[in-house]
Amino acid sequence: MMYSPSEVPLLLTRGDEKRRWWRDVVEESGRLVALALPMIAVALLQLVMQLISTVMVGHLGEVALAGAAMANSLTIVSGFSIIAGLACGLETICGQAYGAEQYDQLSLYTYRSMIVLLFMSVPIAILWLFIPEFLPLIGQEPQIANEAGKYALWLIPGLFAFSLSQCFSKFLQCQSLIFPMVLTSLITLSVFIPLCWVMVYKVGMGTTGAALSVTICDWVEAIVLGLYIKFSPSCEKTRAPISSEAFRSIGSLMRLGIPSAFMLCLEWWSYELIVLLSGILPNPALETSVLSICISTLLLLYNIPYGLGAAASVRVSNELGAGNPKGACLVVGVALSFVACSAVLVSTTLLALRHFIGIAFSKEEEVINYVTRMVPLISITVITDSFQGVLSGVARGGGWQHLGAYVNLGAFYLVGIPVALYFGFAVQLRGMGFVFGMIAGGATQVILLVVITATTKWDKMADKAKERVFEERLPTQ
């Protein structure tokens, strides 16, 4: 077949565009993987530290384990989740500032976030002081309440270190400096294991020894990250001394931080509420144990989409800050393709291992069989959680956390929890009914986030990113 001369350049152009598109996809895939894998490693190392602490306390007896578990749950709900959520605002503003090459702004935003988080830690710490008095009011045994109170008391100093380390981590993450975070997590874990063993068993501090070990290691993590930022050549262009500017325009940071906190906490709290509600089901010991196993499994597997979501957040914010909406759109497509493949693989593997999941957590035949029946439903939840993890990262990178907060409020509290209550109590499916609620809430959340992401005008998001980054510089220009 012959082509006219005017057609040949057009064919070559289309071929060039196709090759260029594939090259961009491959390059973006490499960048996402390079970011996601270290983030997954960081999350897993932090989870291992929590599991080791639980195991060591568990050998002290049922009361000690119950007290520590209760304290962990309460401190996460009332403190650590709020601090982590507020810090997520930095993912948007620091990532976009880095993409816009406004490097000095990263330190300014980080200092502001540190001020906010340290200030917020004070009322949270005061609240934790009253845990021993609060727990008996909701029916907990005084002995367990006392253990939980002691554990929470020794976590208070670590709360302030956690606030600093969250800010440092976001500062590094937005620059794609993930390896220091992995190294710091390894150092922290290597310190924590012998320290916790000595404090709990050799010094004889029991549960308070485990909590003190967590606090010390929180400070180790914060100090190591701070020293890296202070002295590493990698942070030279984004490092700046603190100034009075850090105490100004805090409201602009809170406009991102507060919705980020609600977005994270509303979902986090819904899972904790499910576990609490399982305590009023028939045979609460069995139901609570099985649901705890299921949620622990989900939390473990969630590290994969969490890593991809964190990577997507960095890349989307960087591209929008650089004024490249097409690049941000490409990041979303590649990240969703990755998570779709990983979700199917993980869900299928979990389903194939359904007879062994319960054995890893319990020796009770009744618990093992119940978990086996639950796994097919949990496999569905893995898929919804996977997409949610990436889409939430896209939301943080794009700066529309306020929409994500509304989505989570509607998905979990207007759909998920009511469905769980209906199937758990009215239909009498008990714990399995609660999982139906988790699936309904997660599916609603993913559908709404997909609709928002698909209808996003990325060129307008890039313009908003520019306004956000340069809003403080405009008056001086």
N, C-alpha and C positions, 0 to 999 in steps of 0.2 A: 504494500500500500504506500502511495506517495503522499507526502504532506507539503503544503505550500510553505514558503519561507516564513510567512507570518505566524504559522502554527508551531514551528519548531521551538522558538524561544519560550512559548507558552508551555509546551510539554516539558522542556528542560526546567522551567521555573517550578512547575508543579512537582516534578521529581525532586528538585532541590529542597522544596518546602517539606516534602514528606521525609526526606533524609534528615533534614534539620530538626523536624519534630521528633523523630525517633532518637536522634542524638540528645536532644533536650530531655526526653523521657529517661534515657539511660543515665545521663548526668544527674538528674534530679533523684533518681532511684538510689544512686550511689551516695548522694548527700544525705538522704533520709536514713538509709541504712547505717551510715557512719555516725549519725546522731542517735538513732533509736537504740542500737545495740548497747552502747555505754549507759544510756538512760535505763534500759531494762536491767542491766547489771547493778546499777546504783539502787534501784527499787528492790531487787532481790536481796542484796546485801543488807539493806535496812530491815527487810522482812525476816531474814535469818537471825538478826540480832534480837528482834522481838520474840521469835520462836524459842531461842536459847534461853532468854529470860523466863519465859513461861515454863519451860521444861525444868529449869533449876528450881523455880518456886514450887512447881508441882510436886517435887520430892519432899517438900516440907509438910505436906498434908493437905487435906481437902479445904480446911478453913483458910490456910494461907493462899492456896490457889484461887479459891473463890474471891477472897479479898483483893488479890492482885488483878484478877480478871475484871472485877467490878470497877476497880480504880482505873484500869486501862480504858474501859469502855466510857466511863464518865469523863475522864480527862480528854479523851479524843473528841467526844461530842461537844463538850463545853469549852475546849481550849485549843488543842492542836489543830483540829479541823478548821477552826475560825482563823487562826494565824496562817495556816497554809493557804487558805482561800484568799485572804487579804493580799498575801504575797504574790498571788497569781496575776494581780494587776500589773506587776512588773514585766510579765511576759509580753504584754501588749506594748507598753510604752517604751521599754528598753529595747525590745526587738525592733520596733519601728524606728527608733532613734538610731540604732546601729545600722539598719538598712539605709537610712538617710545620711549616714556618715556624720552624724552629730555626736561624735564620740564622747565629748565632755559631758553631755547630758546624762549618760548612763550612770555616772557616779552621783550626780545630783539627784536623780530619781531614786537611786538605791539608798542614799542617805535619808531621803524623805520617808521611804518605806520603813527603814530601820526605826526612825523616830515614832512613826505610827504604830508599828508592831510592838515596840517596847512599851509604849504608853498603854496599848490595849492589854498587854500581859499583866499589868498591875491589878485591874479589877478581876481578871480571870484567876489570878493567884489568890486573891482574897476570897473568891467564891470557893476555891478548892479547900480552903481552911475549914469550911463548914460541912464537908462531906460526911464526917462521922455523925453529925447531928441530922443531916438530911436523909440518909439511907434508912434509918429506923422508921421514919415517917412514911416511907413507901413499902414497909413490910419486911425489910431486910433484918436478919438477925444481928443483934448488937455486936457479937464477936466478929462477924464478917465486916460489919460497918467500921469497926475499930481498925481492922487490918487494912481495909481500903483507905481509911483516912491517913494512916501512917504512910502507906505507899504513895498516895497523892501528895502528901506534905513534902516528901523528899524529891518529888518531881518538879516542884515549884522553881528551884533555881535553874533547872534544865529548860524550863519554858522560855526563859529569856535568851538562853543560848540557841534554842530552836528558832526563835524569832530572827536572830542574827544570821544563822546558817541558811534559813530560807531566803533571805535577801541576797546573801553571797551566792547561793546556788543559782538564783534567777539571773543575777548579774553575769555569771559565767555562761549559763545556758544560752542566753540571748546572743552571745558571741560565738556559739558553737564550741566552747571550751569545756568539753564534757569529761575528758580524761582526768583532770584534777579532781573532779567530783568522784570518779571511780576510785582513784588512789586514796582520797580522803576516807571514803567508805571502807576500804580495805584496812586502812590504818586504824580507824575507829573500831571495826569488828575485832581486829587482832588485839586491841587493848581491852575490849569489853569482855571477851571470853574468860581470860584468866582473872580479870578484876572482879567480875560477877561471882565467879567460883570462890575466890578468896573472901569476898564480902559476905556471901550467903552462908558458906559452910565453915571456913576457917576462923573468921572474925566472929561469926555467930549472929550477924545482924538480921538474918532471915529475909523477909519480904522487903524491909527497909534497905537492906544491903543491895538487893536487886535494883530498887528504885534509885538509890544513890549511884550505883554503877551506870545506870542509864543517864543520869544527870551529868556525871563526870564525862562520859563519852559524848554527850551533846556539846559540852564545852570544848572537848578535844576537836570535834568536827568544826565548830565555829572558829576556833583559833587557827587550825591548819588552813582552812579556806581563806580566812582573813590574811594570814601570812603569805599565802600564794598570791592573792590579789595585790598585796603590798609590794612584793619583791619580784614577781615574775615579769619578764620582758613581754610576755604575751598580753599583759594588761596595761602596757605602758601608755598606749594611746587613749585608753578609756579610764585610766586612773586619774583622780583629781582629789585635792584636799577638801575637807569639809568647810563650808562657808555659811554665812547667814542666809543664803538663798535656799538652803535645805529646809528652813523653817517656814518658807513662803509657798503659796499656791499648793498647799497640801490637799485642798479640796479637789483639784484636778486629778490627783492620784487616787483619792477616795472614790471618785466617780467610776473608776475602773475596779478598785479593790473591793468595794462593798458588793457589787453584783457578782464578782468572781467568788467571793466568800459564800454568798447565797447559793450560787450555782453549784459549788462543791458540797456545801453543808446540807442542802436540802436532799440531795441524793444520799449522802453519807448517813444522815439522821434517819432516813426511811428504812435502811437496813437494820440499824440499831433498834428502831421501833418494832420491826418484824420479830426480832429476837426477844424483845421484852414481851410482846403479845403472845409469843409461844409459851410463856410461863403460865398463862391462864387457860391453856388448852387442857383437855383430859390427858392424863399421863404426861405432865409437864417436863419431867426429867428426860424422857425419851424424845419428846418433840424438840426441846431446847437443844439437846445434844446433837440431833440429826441436822437441825437448821444451822447450828454453829459449824458443823462439819461442812455442810454445803456452802455456806458463806465463806468459810476459810478457804475452800477449794477455789471459789470464784475470785477471791482476793489474790490468791497465788497466780492464777491464770491471767488475771487482769494486768499483770505487769507487762505483758506483750503489747496490748493496745495502749497502755499508759505510755510506754516508750515511744511508740509510733505517734501518739497524740502530742507528746512533748516535742518531738522532732518536727511535726507538722506545724505546731505553734511557732516554733523558731523560724522555720522557713517562710511561712505565710507572713508573719510580722516583718521579717527582713525584706521580703519582696514588696510588700505594700509600702514600707518606709522608703524603699528605693524608687517608688513610683512605677512599679512593674506589675500591673494587675493581671496580665496574662501569665506571668510567672507564678503568682499566687494561685491562680486557677489551676495551673498545671500541678502544683504541689498537692492540692486537694485531690485531684484525680489519681495521682500516683499513690498517695497515702491510702486512699480508699481501696484501690486495687490490692495493695499489700495486705491491708487488714482483712479484706474479703477472703483472700487465700489463707491467711493464718487462722481466721475464725473457723473456716470449714475444716482445716487440718486439726486444730486443737479440739473442736467439738466432736469430730469423728473419733479421735484418739481417746477422748474422755469416755465416749459411749462404749468403745471397745474394751475399756478397762473398768467398766462399771462394777464388776464383781470384786474388784480389788481396792476400790476407793475407801470403802468403809473399814476394811482390814487395816489400812494405814493409820486409822484414827482410834479404833476401838477393838476390843476383844469380845464384846457382847454380840451374840448372834442376832438378837432382835434389832440392834442398831445397824449392824452390817446389812441385813436384809432390807431394812427401811431405806438406807442410803442407796442401795442398789436400785430400788424402785424410783428413787428421786433423780438419779443421774440423767435419764433421758430428758427430763424437764430442765435440769441444770445445763445440759448441752445446748438447749435453745437459748437460755440466759447468757451463755458464753458468747453466742453470736450477737445478740443485742448489745451486750456490754462492750464487745470489740468495736462495733461501729460507733457506739456512744463515745468511747475513749478518744477516737480520732476526731470525730465531729466536735467534741468539746474542746480539743486542742485547736482546731480551726477557729472556733468561736473566740478563744482567748487571743489567738494571733491576730484575728480581724478586729477585735475590740467590741464585739457585740455580746458581751457576757450578760448584759441586762436581759436580752432575749432568751439566753440560755437559762437564766434564773426563772423567768416566767414559764419556760418549757418544763423545767424540773418540778416546779410547784404544781403545775397542772398534771403532768405525767404521773407523779408519784402520790400526790395527796388528793387529787380529784379522780384518779383512775386506779393506780396501783394499790394503795392501801384499802380503798373501798372494795375492790375486787378480792383482795386477800381476806378481808373480814367476811365477805359473803361466802366464798368457797370454803374458808377455814371453819366458820361457825355455822352459818345457815345450811350449807350443803354438807357440812360435817366431814370435809376432806382433811381437816386439821393442817398439819404442816405442809402437805402437798397442795392444799388450797392456798396457803401463803405463797408458795412458789409460783402458782398461777398468777397471783397478784404481782409478783416481781416481774414475771414475763410480760404481763399486760402493761405495767408501768414502763418497763424498758422498751417495749415495742412502740408505745406511744411517744416516748422521748425520742427515739431514733427517727420515726416518721416525721415528727415536727422539725427536728434538726436538719433532716435531709431537705425538707421543703424550704426552710430558711436558707440553707447553703445553696440550693439550686437556684433560688430567686435573688441571690445576692448580686448587686451591681458592683463588680470588683473595681471598676474605674472610679466609682464614687467612694468606695472604701479606701482606695489609694489617696484620693483627695482629702478624706477625713484624717488619714494617717499623717499627711503633710501638715494639715492644720494643727493636729495634736502635738506634733513634734516641735513645730515652729511657733506655737502660740505665745510662748514666753519671750521669744526673740523679736517678734514683730514690733513691739513698742520701742525697742532700742534701735531699730533699723532706720 
